[in-house]
Amino acid sequence: MWNKTARTVVKAGNLPFPITDTLMELLKIIITEEQAKFISKVFTRKPNLNMDEIKKRIDWDEKDIDQMLESLMDGGIISGTQSRSTGIWVYRLMGPFPGLFEFTLMKGETTPKEKRLVKLFDKLFDEMRDGVQNNYDFTVKQFKNFPPIDRVVPVEEKIEVGHEEVLPSEDAAELIDEYKDLAVTHCYCRHEKDLLGEPCKVTDERHNCLLLGKTAQFAIAHEFASPISGEEAKQILQDAEDYGLVHKVFHVGLNPKKDIEGICSCCKCCCGIFQLFYRGVMPFHTLTSYLAEIREEDCIGCGTCEEKCPMEAIELIDAVAVLDEDRCIGCGVCAHHCPESAIDLKRTGPRNVFLPPPKMEQS
């Protein structure tokens, strides 16, 4: 039964996690046996279901189904959101990552349960890395079939203006203005690192992950997050820029044409996506519309941009900053922190940045 539940959870996500004893041990901490039976019976073929679809898959009274769904939502195992157009509630099973990882750590709790979970997630990522590294060429080719996990919006004051926009707004503050419901939650990535004894090297701030729209409504209702005003959200984004963090936007179903679920303020040392790339677990795959542009005549070779760049896309050559355009995600961190204002962002139009994970030496 647990094997079937694990396969169902992995299928609900967007990344090919291995079905291992580690994954099943992790699920047994998060999910009760009764919940596991429900998940493996109801969500096997489809991760998104409304009540009528659920009733067709299990012979329970609607009251019992409601109670089960509430318990699963309280645990962050499924999400429940209401369609604006039809009013129908849709329940979505979480994958391991993104999904269960975030919601199990979102409350910032430090009980033995959370400490055990972060070790299991860390071990699971190592197992995934081993699978990728042992079948590197085949696996990287398969990853290209998956959509980008997020898109990057750059630091506000460095954006060129007067250009047509193919993607939704590329201004983080404007994104905030588009949503009535906003919430802030504990940064799950930095919380994982705190529990592993590897605190963030960039910021001491922990409450800087923003949820928007229906995801914010869900997280507030089930006590994963706290409501926040638009001005408070914008201040969080401004502070993140000053720390040197990257604005990453996550859309429903990884589709930039759909609603935004959240905006994260990410660092290289903690962010799950950055970490999985540098650990050789998965490619770095994001959507962006900008590229850094260094004016050599104004560069004094101070190395600030090289230090700040989360993608290691800049290096000093003969005391001048040189950009590797293939690695640049157009986040604007380098431009925001350059003391000589020698870096701008030029608009490229929507582009995929796909970097294969580094190859690791196998022991």
C-alpha positions in Angstrom: 0.0 0.0 0.0 2.8 2.5 0.9 4.5 1.7 -2.4 1.4 2.6 -4.3 0.9 5.8 -2.2 4.5 6.8 -2.9 4.1 6.3 -6.7 0.8 8.3 -6.6 2.5 11.2 -4.7 5.5 11.2 -7.1 3.2 11.1 -10.1 1.4 14.2 -8.7 4.6 16.2 -8.8 6.8 17.5 -11.6 10.1 15.8 -10.8 11.0 12.1 -11.2 11.7 11.1 -7.6 12.9 7.6 -7.0 10.6 5.3 -5.0 12.8 4.4 -2.1 12.6 3.3 1.5 13.6 6.9 2.4 10.6 8.3 0.5 8.2 5.8 2.2 9.6 6.5 5.6 9.1 10.2 5.0 5.5 9.7 3.9 4.8 7.6 6.9 5.7 10.6 9.1 3.6 13.0 7.2 0.6 10.8 6.2 -1.5 8.4 8.4 -2.3 4.9 7.1 -5.9 5.8 6.6 -4.9 8.9 4.6 -2.5 6.8 2.5 -5.3 4.4 1.6 -7.5 7.3 0.6 -4.8 8.9 -1.5 -3.8 5.6 -3.3 -7.5 4.9 -4.1 -8.6 8.4 -5.1 -5.7 10.3 -6.6 -4.0 7.4 -8.5 -5.0 8.5 -12.0 -5.4 12.2 -11.6 -3.9 14.6 -9.0 -6.6 17.3 -9.3 -10.2 16.3 -8.5 -13.5 17.9 -7.5 -16.0 16.3 -5.1 -18.0 14.6 -7.8 -14.9 13.0 -9.2 -13.8 11.9 -5.7 -17.2 10.3 -5.0 -16.8 8.2 -8.2 -13.5 6.8 -6.9 -14.5 5.9 -3.3 -17.7 4.6 -1.7 -17.8 7.0 1.3 -20.4 9.4 2.5 -19.7 13.0 1.5 -19.4 13.9 5.2 -16.6 11.4 5.7 -14.9 12.5 2.5 -15.0 16.1 3.7 -13.4 15.1 7.0 -10.7 13.3 5.2 -10.0 16.2 2.8 -9.9 18.6 5.8 -7.3 16.5 7.5 -5.2 16.2 4.4 -5.4 20.0 3.8 -4.4 20.7 7.5 -1.4 18.5 6.9 -0.4 20.3 3.7 -0.8 17.0 1.8 -3.4 18.3 -0.6 -4.5 21.8 -1.4 -8.1 22.9 -1.9 -9.1 25.9 -4.0 -12.4 27.2 -5.3 -12.8 28.1 -9.0 -13.7 31.8 -9.5 -15.8 31.0 -12.5 -17.7 27.9 -11.4 -17.4 28.0 -7.6 -16.4 24.3 -7.7 -13.8 23.2 -5.2 -10.8 21.4 -6.6 -8.4 19.3 -4.5 -4.8 18.8 -5.6 -2.4 16.2 -4.3 1.1 17.6 -3.6 4.2 16.1 -5.1 7.3 15.6 -3.0 9.0 18.8 -4.3 7.7 21.3 -5.0 4.8 20.5 -2.6 5.2 18.4 0.5 8.7 19.7 1.2 7.3 23.3 1.4 4.2 22.7 3.4 5.8 20.4 6.0 8.3 23.1 6.8 6.2 26.2 6.2 5.1 26.7 9.8 8.7 27.0 11.0 8.3 24.4 13.7 11.3 22.7 15.4 9.9 19.5 16.9 11.6 16.2 16.5 9.2 15.5 13.6 10.6 18.4 11.6 14.2 17.6 12.4 13.6 14.0 11.2 11.9 15.2 8.1 14.7 17.5 6.9 17.2 14.6 7.3 15.0 12.3 5.2 14.4 15.0 2.6 18.2 15.6 2.5 18.8 11.8 2.1 16.1 11.6 -0.6 17.8 14.4 -2.6 21.1 12.5 -2.3 19.4 9.3 -3.7 17.9 11.4 -6.5 21.4 12.8 -7.2 22.9 9.3 -7.4 20.2 8.2 -9.9 20.9 11.3 -12.1 24.7 11.0 -11.9 24.7 7.3 -12.7 22.5 7.8 -15.8 23.6 11.4 -16.5 23.1 11.7 -20.3 19.7 9.9 -20.4 18.3 11.7 -17.3 19.3 15.2 -18.4 17.7 14.6 -21.7 14.5 13.6 -19.9 14.6 16.7 -17.8 14.3 18.8 -20.9 10.8 17.5 -21.3 9.7 19.1 -18.0 8.6 22.8 -17.9 10.6 25.4 -16.0 9.8 25.3 -12.3 9.7 29.1 -11.9 10.3 32.4 -13.6 12.6 35.1 -12.5 11.5 38.8 -12.2 14.4 41.2 -11.9 15.1 44.0 -9.3 12.6 46.7 -10.0 14.6 49.9 -10.6 16.9 48.1 -13.1 14.2 47.1 -15.5 14.1 48.7 -19.0 10.7 50.2 -19.8 8.8 50.9 -22.9 8.9 47.3 -24.3 6.0 45.0 -25.0 5.4 42.3 -22.5 4.8 38.7 -23.6 4.9 37.2 -20.1 2.7 38.5 -17.3 4.1 41.5 -15.5 7.8 41.4 -14.8 7.6 44.0 -12.0 7.4 42.3 -8.6 5.5 45.2 -7.1 3.0 45.2 -9.9 2.4 41.5 -9.3 1.5 42.2 -5.7 -1.1 44.8 -6.9 -2.8 42.2 -9.0 -3.9 40.1 -6.0 -6.4 40.9 -3.3 -5.3 38.0 -1.0 -1.7 38.0 0.2 0.1 36.0 2.8 3.6 35.7 4.3 5.0 32.4 5.6 8.2 31.1 7.1 10.9 30.4 4.4 10.9 26.6 4.3 14.2 26.4 2.5 16.1 28.4 5.1 14.2 26.5 7.8 15.5 23.2 6.4 19.0 24.6 6.5 18.5 25.9 10.1 17.4 22.5 11.2 20.4 20.9 9.4 22.8 23.3 11.2 23.6 25.2 8.0 22.1 28.6 8.5 21.7 31.1 5.6 24.9 33.0 4.8 22.9 35.9 3.2 20.1 36.9 5.6 18.7 36.3 9.0 15.2 37.0 7.8 12.9 34.0 7.7 9.4 35.4 7.1 9.8 36.4 3.5 8.0 33.9 1.4 4.9 35.4 -0.2 1.7 33.5 -1.2 -0.8 35.1 -3.5 -4.5 34.6 -4.5 -6.1 31.3 -3.9 -2.9 29.8 -2.5 -2.8 32.5 0.1 -6.5 31.9 1.0 -5.7 28.2 1.4 -2.6 28.7 3.5 -4.3 31.3 5.8 -7.3 29.0 6.3 -5.1 26.1 7.3 -2.7 28.1 9.4 0.4 27.8 7.1 0.7 31.5 6.6 -0.5 34.9 7.9 -2.4 37.6 6.0 -0.4 40.6 4.9 -1.1 43.9 3.2 0.2 44.9 -0.2 2.5 47.5 1.2 4.0 45.0 3.7 4.6 42.5 0.8 6.3 45.2 -1.2 8.6 46.0 1.7 9.5 42.4 2.0 10.5 42.3 -1.7 12.5 45.6 -1.3 14.4 44.2 1.7 15.1 41.0 -0.2 16.6 43.0 -3.0 18.9 44.8 -0.6 20.0 41.5 0.9 20.9 40.2 -2.6 18.1 37.7 -3.0 16.4 36.6 -6.2 12.7 37.1 -6.9 11.3 33.7 -8.1 7.7 33.5 -9.2 5.8 30.2 -9.1 2.7 29.7 -11.2 -0.1 27.2 -10.9 0.8 24.1 -12.8 4.2 25.7 -13.7 2.3 27.6 -16.4 3.2 31.3 -16.6 -0.2 32.1 -18.2 -2.0 30.9 -15.0 -2.3 32.5 -11.6 0.7 33.0 -9.4 0.9 30.8 -6.3 3.9 32.5 -4.6 7.0 34.7 -4.8 10.1 33.5 -3.1 13.2 35.5 -2.2 15.9 33.1 -2.9 19.6 32.7 -2.1 22.2 30.3 -3.5 23.0 28.7 -0.2 19.5 27.7 0.9 17.0 27.8 -2.0 15.9 24.2 -2.9 16.1 24.8 -6.6 19.6 26.4 -6.5 20.8 23.7 -4.1 19.5 20.8 -6.1 21.3 22.2 -9.1 24.6 22.7 -7.4 24.3 19.3 -5.7 24.0 17.6 -9.1 20.4 16.5 -8.6 18.6 18.4 -11.4 19.2 21.0 -14.0 18.5 24.6 -13.3 15.6 25.4 -15.5 13.9 28.8 -15.3 12.1 31.3 -17.5 13.4 34.9 -17.7 13.2 37.9 -20.0 16.4 39.8 -19.1 20.2 39.5 -19.4 22.8 41.4 -17.5 25.0 43.8 -19.6 28.4 44.9 -18.2 29.9 48.2 -19.3 33.6 47.3 -19.2 34.7 51.0 -19.3 32.9 51.6 -16.0 33.9 48.4 -14.2 36.6 48.8 -11.6 37.0 45.1 -10.9 35.8 45.2 -7.3 34.4 41.7 -7.6 31.0 42.5 -5.9 29.0 41.1 -8.9 31.1 37.9 -8.9 30.4 37.5 -5.2 26.7 38.2 -5.4 25.7 36.3 -8.6 23.7 33.2 -7.5 24.4 31.5 -10.8 28.2 32.0 -10.8 27.8 33.6 -14.1 30.3 36.4 -13.6 34.1 36.2 -13.1 36.9 38.7 -13.1 39.3 38.4 -16.0 42.1 40.9 -16.0 40.3 42.9 -13.3 37.2 43.3 -15.4 33.8 41.5 -14.8 32.9 39.1 -17.6 29.5 37.5 -18.0 28.7 34.0 -19.1 25.4 34.8 -20.8 24.3 31.1 -20.9 24.2 31.1 -17.1 22.6 34.5 -16.5 19.0 34.4 -15.3 18.5 38.1 -15.5 17.7 38.5 -11.8 19.4 41.9 -11.5 21.2 41.2 -8.2 24.5 42.1 -9.8 23.1 45.4 -11.2 21.4 46.3 -7.9 24.7 45.9 -5.9 27.3 47.2 -8.3 28.9 50.2 -6.5 29.8 51.8 -9.8 26.4 51.2 -11.5 28.3 49.5 -14.3 25.7 46.8 -15.0 22.3 47.1 -16.6 19.7 44.6 -17.6 18.7 44.4 -21.2 15.4 42.9 -22.2 15.7 39.7 -24.3 12.1 38.7 -24.4 11.1 35.4 -22.8 13.9 32.8 -22.8 14.5 29.5 -21.2 17.6 29.1 -19.2 18.5 25.4 -19.0 21.7 24.4 -17.4 22.5 20.7 -16.9 23.5 19.8 -13.3 27.3 19.6 -12.7 28.8 16.1 -13.1 30.0 14.8 -9.8 32.8 12.3 -9.1 31.3 9.0 -8.1 32.9 7.3 -5.2 
